[in-house]
């Protein structure tokens, strides 16, 4: 197997809903897309195309750092079984997107590629560059039955399935220092009020801060969802009801500026500050996702980590993250790519990946594996998968998706980082996004 060297550009965070930068580029190219994809003039069948690599070399684009031993073992066995070489090329998400866009234009594409969730698979699928998997699925009835619906739904559109979920994670989990909870005499918080009360009790017990919030706007979206906020293209209020959005922003803002339970987040492209505030024992609570479990254990193997479900406000919801596998329309080894997708998402492989890395996976049955159900942290992660949604899916067809994300980033930073008026910022967001949606 060959692997490219890792790209040197800064990594895009692992959260799927931050793939917004791909949307603008995708739509720019979509305008010149042919029925067989952006780059091609040849007829593309539903099973890919024939080419010089067919049956010889299968090209696989993989997210940087995803060469887990469990996956490499599966791929090595696949190579032997099918007498084919798998050429693994690894990229950071931003670079992978740029490489795919160039490949779609040239017509020389990988046979299989990982995608970061969000709208990659459906957007590229609907413009003809990613293959619908329905023909394969028709030959494997029941294959999708064991996958968590939330992971499938973000990869389906107009009756077509464009990718198979590989990893399924979520934001908004409560990470706590269990020793600090015990010392403060409080339980793991499960509601907004309990989160604030626990933060105060932890701070009152002698800790510098009760909690820490993130500078990254995506970490604020679970609060909006939990307060009943939805994103819509109907009417003139894309984030609605606006008063619920204001309330959610003010709750977070008050933790920092009124109650002084959390430090003021600092603007940065790095999103690890709350985690480091937790592991250095300057705070007892943060909100994050499963991607920080391994990082915490690496920073402090003995850290007394406890993890709770996303908080409940008016309802209990959070944001979906993760990744999937999709097949470009001009794959030269489409049928073999489908076989590799099935092999890499097999239940025993998902269990092995979790045992190796702690990664949360996409099958329902993953929750019943001993490595998950016997682990007090992973069992919470498994339960939280049913609470994960793609909040802004209504916007995915917009050519201004990247600008819409930027508007939400501005709104969040102005309120949470800069202590500006939440009502004014929500109004500004709705006005700007309404115009962008056209």
MOKA-V53463 format. One line per field, one symbol per residue. phi: phi as a letter, one per 40 degrees, with the letter a starting at -180 (. if undefined). psi: psi as a letter, one per 20 degrees, with the letter a starting at -180 (. if undefined). Layout:
phi = ???
psi = ???
This chain:
phi = .bbccccbccccdccccccdcccccccdcccbccdchccbbccbccbgbcaccdgbbbcbcbcdgcccddccccccccdccbfbcbccbbacdcccccccccccccgbbccaacbcggbdcccccccgcbcccdcccccbdgdcccbcddccdcbbafgbbbabcbbbbacgccbbccccdcccgbcdcbbdccccccccccccchcdbcaabcccdccccdcccccgcbbaccgbbcbbccccccccccccdcdccbcfcbcccbdaccbcdcdcccccgcabbababdcccccccccadbcccbbbcdcbbcabaaccahaabbbdcbdcbcccccccdcccbcdcccccccccbgccbbcdcdcccdcbccbcccccdcccdcccbccbcdcccccbdcccdcccdcdccccccbfccccccccccccccdcccg
psi = qqpqqqqiqqqpqiphjjjhhhgghghghhhjprhjrhiqhrporikbrqaiipjgpopopqqpjjlqggghgghghggghjlqpoopppqqghhgghggghghghiorrhqqqqkbbjgghghghjjipppjhgghhimpigihjqphhhghijqpkjqpiqppfqoaqajqopqohhhgghikqrpqirgghggghgghgghijqgqhrprqiphhiihhgggijjpqpqjpajnhoqqhhhggggghggghhghgikiqqpqppqipjiggghhghjkiqiprpbrhiighgghghnhjpmpqprrqqpdhroraqqrbraproqhkpilghhgghhghghjqghggghgghgijpqriqgihhiqhhghjohghhggghihiiprohkhhihipikghhgghhhgggghhghhjkrpgghhgggghgghgghh.
